[in-house]
Amino acid sequence: MIAYYPRFREGAGPGLVPKLGGLPWGFPQRLWPVCEECGGAMSHLAQLPHEPRTMPVGDGQVLFIFKCESGDGCSFWEHDGGANAVVTVDRSALGDSPTPAPESDGVPAPVLREIGITGWDEKDDGAPPELEAAFYRYGTHSDLPKAISAPHNWAGGWHTKSGGVPCWTANGAQAQPDIPPGRLLLQIDNWLELEGGETAEIANFCSDGTAYVFVDRSVVPPTYSMFINR
Protein backbone atom coordinates (compact mmCIF):
# COMPACT_ATOMS: atom_id res chain seq x y z
CA MET A 1 0.00 0.00 0.00
CA ILE A 2 1.13 3.56 -0.64
CA ALA A 3 2.39 5.56 2.33
CA TYR A 4 4.18 8.90 2.70
CA TYR A 5 7.42 9.23 4.64
CA PRO A 6 8.41 12.68 5.95
CA ARG A 7 11.81 14.35 5.69
CA PHE A 8 12.88 16.27 8.79
CA ARG A 9 15.13 19.17 9.71
CA GLU A 10 16.00 20.91 12.95
CA GLY A 11 13.53 23.71 13.62
CA ALA A 12 10.61 24.94 11.55
CA GLY A 13 9.69 28.18 9.87
CA PRO A 14 6.95 30.46 11.21
CA GLY A 15 3.34 30.05 10.24
CA LEU A 16 1.08 27.11 9.68
CA VAL A 17 3.78 24.68 8.52
CA PRO A 18 3.86 20.91 9.12
CA LYS A 19 6.06 20.18 12.11
CA LEU A 20 6.58 18.22 15.28
CA GLY A 21 7.06 19.83 18.68
CA GLY A 22 7.56 23.52 19.32
CA LEU A 23 4.55 25.75 19.89
CA PRO A 24 1.37 25.41 17.79
CA TRP A 25 0.68 28.28 15.40
CA GLY A 26 -2.44 30.20 16.34
CA PHE A 27 -3.99 27.35 18.34
CA PRO A 28 -6.86 28.70 20.49
CA GLN A 29 -5.57 28.50 24.04
CA ARG A 30 -9.08 27.78 25.33
CA LEU A 31 -8.88 24.46 23.45
CA TRP A 32 -5.45 23.48 24.82
CA PRO A 33 -5.86 19.95 26.27
CA VAL A 34 -5.33 19.26 29.95
CA CYS A 35 -4.27 15.82 31.19
CA GLU A 36 -7.15 14.10 32.95
CA GLU A 37 -4.72 12.24 35.24
CA CYS A 38 -2.39 14.95 36.59
CA GLY A 39 -4.38 18.07 35.67
CA GLY A 40 -1.46 19.69 33.87
CA ALA A 41 -1.46 21.17 30.39
CA MET A 42 -0.23 18.72 27.75
CA SER A 43 2.74 19.36 25.46
CA HIS A 44 2.28 20.08 21.77
CA LEU A 45 3.49 17.12 19.70
CA ALA A 46 2.47 17.88 16.11
CA GLN A 47 0.89 20.48 13.82
CA LEU A 48 -0.23 19.10 10.47
CA PRO A 49 -2.33 21.11 8.00
CA HIS A 50 -4.62 19.30 5.59
CA GLU A 51 -3.01 18.01 2.42
CA PRO A 52 -5.10 15.74 0.17
CA ARG A 53 -2.51 12.97 -0.16
CA THR A 54 -0.18 13.16 2.83
CA MET A 55 -2.52 14.44 5.55
CA PRO A 56 -6.21 14.07 4.56
CA VAL A 57 -7.92 15.60 7.59
CA GLY A 58 -10.40 17.76 5.69
CA ASP A 59 -10.13 20.87 3.57
CA GLY A 60 -9.42 23.91 5.73
CA GLN A 61 -8.58 21.77 8.76
CA VAL A 62 -5.37 21.46 10.79
CA LEU A 63 -4.54 18.43 12.92
CA PHE A 64 -2.95 19.13 16.31
CA ILE A 65 -1.60 16.40 18.59
CA PHE A 66 -0.80 16.75 22.29
CA LYS A 67 0.49 14.43 25.02
CA CYS A 68 1.29 14.69 28.69
CA GLU A 69 4.99 15.16 29.42
CA SER A 70 4.64 15.90 33.14
CA GLY A 71 6.69 12.93 34.31
CA ASP A 72 4.03 12.09 36.90
CA GLY A 73 3.45 8.59 35.56
CA CYS A 74 0.39 9.49 33.50
CA SER A 75 -0.79 6.83 31.01
CA PHE A 76 -0.01 8.87 27.90
CA TRP A 77 0.24 5.66 25.84
CA GLU A 78 -3.47 4.80 26.21
CA HIS A 79 -5.91 6.00 23.57
CA ASP A 80 -8.69 6.54 26.10
CA GLY A 81 -6.80 7.46 29.27
CA GLY A 82 -7.08 11.22 28.90
CA ALA A 83 -3.31 11.82 28.80
CA ASN A 84 -3.07 12.56 25.08
CA ALA A 85 -5.33 14.36 22.62
CA VAL A 86 -5.79 14.68 18.86
CA VAL A 87 -7.94 17.56 17.62
CA THR A 88 -8.70 19.33 14.36
CA VAL A 89 -9.29 23.06 14.13
CA ASP A 90 -10.52 25.17 11.21
CA ARG A 91 -7.85 27.46 9.78
CA SER A 92 -10.30 30.32 10.16
CA ALA A 93 -10.31 29.82 13.94
CA LEU A 94 -6.52 30.08 14.29
CA GLY A 95 -4.55 33.12 15.35
CA ASP A 96 -1.52 34.63 13.65
CA SER A 97 1.27 33.84 16.10
CA PRO A 98 2.59 30.90 18.16
CA THR A 99 0.40 30.00 21.12
CA PRO A 100 2.32 29.99 24.42
CA ALA A 101 2.20 26.78 26.45
CA PRO A 102 -0.26 27.21 29.36
CA GLU A 103 1.01 27.10 32.92
CA SER A 104 0.08 24.58 35.57
CA ASP A 105 0.80 25.79 39.13
CA GLY A 106 2.93 28.53 37.62
CA VAL A 107 5.00 26.16 35.46
CA PRO A 108 4.51 26.09 31.66
CA ALA A 109 3.90 22.78 29.96
CA PRO A 110 7.19 21.35 28.60
CA VAL A 111 7.89 22.48 25.03
CA LEU A 112 9.14 19.64 22.86
CA ARG A 113 12.06 19.97 20.45
CA GLU A 114 10.82 21.60 17.26
CA ILE A 115 11.40 19.57 14.11
CA GLY A 116 10.20 20.76 10.71
CA ILE A 117 8.81 18.54 7.96
CA THR A 118 10.40 19.60 4.67
CA GLY A 119 8.59 17.16 2.39
CA TRP A 120 7.18 13.67 1.96
CA ASP A 121 8.45 10.69 -0.03
CA GLU A 122 5.87 8.38 -1.58
CA LYS A 123 6.75 4.69 -1.13
CA ASP A 124 5.11 1.27 -1.06
CA ASP A 125 5.02 0.08 2.55
CA GLY A 126 5.11 -3.57 1.50
CA ALA A 127 1.56 -4.55 2.46
CA PRO A 128 -0.81 -5.89 -0.22
CA PRO A 129 -4.16 -4.01 -0.08
CA GLU A 130 -6.11 -7.25 0.21
CA LEU A 131 -4.34 -8.00 3.53
CA GLU A 132 -4.94 -4.58 5.09
CA ALA A 133 -7.51 -5.86 7.61
CA ALA A 134 -5.02 -8.41 8.97
CA PHE A 135 -2.82 -5.59 10.29
CA TYR A 136 -5.55 -4.52 12.70
CA ARG A 137 -5.97 -7.84 14.52
CA TYR A 138 -3.29 -9.32 16.76
CA GLY A 139 -3.80 -12.94 15.74
CA THR A 140 -4.03 -12.38 12.01
CA HIS A 141 -1.10 -9.92 11.99
CA SER A 142 1.17 -12.32 13.84
CA ASP A 143 0.25 -15.09 11.39
CA LEU A 144 1.38 -13.11 8.35
CA PRO A 145 4.73 -13.98 6.77
CA LYS A 146 7.45 -11.72 8.15
CA ALA A 147 8.12 -10.44 4.62
CA ILE A 148 4.63 -8.87 4.78
CA SER A 149 4.13 -8.14 8.49
CA ALA A 150 7.59 -6.54 8.87
CA PRO A 151 8.93 -6.04 5.33
CA HIS A 152 11.63 -3.61 6.46
CA ASN A 153 12.72 -5.64 9.49
CA TRP A 154 11.62 -2.91 11.91
CA ALA A 155 14.10 -0.37 10.51
CA GLY A 156 13.49 2.98 12.20
CA GLY A 157 13.19 4.99 9.01
CA TRP A 158 9.95 3.18 8.15
CA HIS A 159 8.21 3.85 11.47
CA THR A 160 7.22 7.46 10.82
CA LYS A 161 4.74 7.85 7.99
CA SER A 162 1.30 8.90 6.87
CA GLY A 163 -1.14 6.36 5.44
CA GLY A 164 -0.72 2.72 4.54
CA VAL A 165 -1.03 0.05 7.20
CA PRO A 166 0.46 0.24 10.70
CA CYS A 167 4.16 -0.53 10.76
CA TRP A 168 4.04 -2.21 14.14
CA THR A 169 6.94 -2.49 16.55
CA ALA A 170 8.51 -5.91 17.14
CA ASN A 171 5.74 -6.63 19.68
CA GLY A 172 3.16 -6.54 16.90
CA ALA A 173 -0.43 -5.37 17.20
CA GLN A 174 -0.37 -5.85 20.97
CA ALA A 175 -3.05 -3.21 21.56
CA GLN A 176 -5.66 -5.71 20.37
CA PRO A 177 -8.46 -6.06 21.20
CA ASP A 178 -8.32 -2.64 22.92
CA ILE A 179 -7.59 -0.65 19.80
CA PRO A 180 -9.47 2.50 18.80
CA PRO A 181 -11.90 2.39 15.90
CA GLY A 182 -10.85 3.43 12.43
CA ARG A 183 -7.68 3.07 10.40
CA LEU A 184 -4.16 4.45 10.53
CA LEU A 185 -3.75 8.11 9.64
CA LEU A 186 -0.22 8.69 10.91
CA GLN A 187 2.51 7.13 12.99
CA ILE A 188 5.52 8.78 14.63
CA ASP A 189 8.58 6.93 15.87
CA ASN A 190 10.32 7.91 19.10
CA TRP A 191 13.56 8.57 17.17
CA LEU A 192 13.73 10.59 13.96
CA GLU A 193 16.51 11.04 11.42
CA LEU A 194 17.18 14.67 10.48
CA GLU A 195 18.87 16.12 7.45
CA GLY A 196 22.57 15.39 7.71
CA GLY A 197 22.05 12.08 9.51
CA GLU A 198 21.55 13.36 13.07
CA THR A 199 18.93 11.55 15.14
CA ALA A 200 16.50 13.29 17.47
CA GLU A 201 14.19 12.04 20.20
CA ILE A 202 10.88 13.79 19.75
CA ALA A 203 9.10 13.01 23.06
CA ASN A 204 8.66 10.45 25.82
CA PHE A 205 7.33 7.40 23.99
CA CYS A 206 8.58 4.97 26.66
CA SER A 207 12.13 5.12 25.20
CA ASP A 208 11.49 3.02 22.09
CA GLY A 209 7.80 3.34 21.29
CA THR A 210 5.86 4.48 18.25
CA ALA A 211 2.78 6.69 18.37
CA TYR A 212 -0.15 5.64 16.17
CA VAL A 213 -2.88 8.12 15.23
CA PHE A 214 -6.13 6.54 14.02
CA VAL A 215 -9.06 8.21 12.30
CA ASP A 216 -12.60 6.84 12.41
CA ARG A 217 -14.44 8.08 9.32
CA SER A 218 -17.60 6.08 10.05
CA VAL A 219 -18.89 9.02 12.11
CA VAL A 220 -19.42 12.68 11.21
CA PRO A 221 -17.27 14.54 11.96
CA PRO A 222 -14.46 11.96 11.99
CA THR A 223 -12.87 11.20 15.35
CA TYR A 224 -9.16 10.86 16.03
CA SER A 225 -7.23 8.96 18.67
CA MET A 226 -3.63 8.15 19.53
CA PHE A 227 -1.87 5.38 21.40
CA ILE A 228 1.74 4.33 21.81
CA ASN A 229 2.99 0.80 21.20
CA ARG A 230 6.44 -0.57 22.07
Secondary structure, DSSP 8 states (H G I E B T S, - for coil): -EEEEEEEEEB--SSS--EESS--BS--GGG--B-TTT--B-EEEEEEE-BTTTB-S-TTEEEEEEE--SSS---TT-TTSSSEEEEEEEGGG--SSB----EETTEE------EEEEEEEEEE-S--GGGGGGGGSHHHHHHS-HHHHSTTTT-GGGSSEESSS----TT-STTTTS--SSEEEEEEESEEEBTTS-EEE-S-STTT-EEEEEEETTSSS-EEEEEEE-
